Amino acid sequence: MKGRNCTREVGRLGEDLAARYLQKQGYTILERNYRCQGGEIDLVAQNGDFLVFVEVRLRRSPRFGTPEESITPWKKARLLLAAQSYVAERGWDGFWRIDLLAIELSPKGSVRRINLIKNAVEEG
């Protein structure tokens, strides 16, 4: 059980860091942890005319690779399904995209690197 709680805490930390970073970049956070049958979206935001679905990936060590490397084809497909579900459910008829926000922490827990990749997952 301790491992699961730790994973949730790290996930929450990553989402909090991501939300603050995105707000500084001009994004407006609309929703957190949108869930549907197709999957989950960490953050839903507005950036200009775009509705943006943000996948947050945080790594505390390089042992398992970079946050960017952790997005598998399976995960991309799940993100796309969840984004399409959100758009249909909310009746959004404008532009939208899926961004990746990769965060690496130092051993002491401070932010070492943040990398925002727009259009990290594309349709089709």
Buried (B, 14 or more C-beta within 10 A) or exposed (E): EEEEEEEEEBBEBBBEBBBEBBEEEEBEBEEBEBEBEBBEBBBBBBBEEBBBBBBBBBBBEEEEEBBBEBBEEEBBEBBBBBBBBBBEEEEEEEEBBBBBBBBBBEEEEEEBEBEBBEEBBEEE
